[in-house]
Amino acid sequence: MTKMLFEASKGYGTTFRMGTSFTSLHQDADGVDVTFSDGSSGRYDLVIGADSHTCMAGAFNQFATGI
């Protein structure tokens, strides 16, 4: 499924971050600010955690609101 999503979304300017995880998420009405484990950060319209059963997004279950 990962490969299918990756291939289907390449033409839309989607950003993928491989080999890192997030350390913080801060959502407001305009998007999500994300800090990554490698020290980098970014602002995104939508954040999807897709690293299987070990996904840290479950710890941040207050997100995925307003979808």
N, C-alpha and C positions, 0 to 999 in steps of 0.2 A: 504494500500500500504506500509506503514511503516513496518508492521510486515513481509510482503513478502520480502522486501529488506533486512531487518535485518536477517531473516532466510537464505536467499540465499547467503548472503555475509559472514556469520560466518566462513565458511571453508577457507576463503582466508586471514585470519589474519586482517580483517578490524577492525579499532578502532572506537567505538561509544562513544560520549560524551553526556550524558543525564543530564538534569537539570541545564545546564549552557549555556551561549551564548558567542559569541566572541566579543572582544572589539577592536581587530585590526587584519588585514590580510596584509601580505607583501609577494608578489609573485615575484619569479625570475625564471630563466630558469630551475632551478633544483627542485623547489617545492614551498610550501607555509608555511611561519611561521605564527602561529596563537597564539594570546594571548586570554585567556578566562576570563570571568567575575569572576571566583573564584581565579584568580591570577596565575593559571598554564599556561603553554604554550607548544607548540609542533611544530614539522615540519612534513609536510605531502606531499605526491605526489598529492593528490586531496582532495579538501574540498567541501562538499555538505551541504548547509543550507536547512534543511527540516522541518521547523517549521511553515508550513502553511502560511496564509496571513500576519502573523506578522514577517515573516523572515527578519532579518536584512541584509541579503545578498544583497537585492535590493539597499541598500545604498552604496554598494561596487561594482557597476555594471562594473567597470573596470576589474574585475576578470572574469573568464570563458573565457579567451582568450587562444589561442593556443590549443584548444581541437580538 
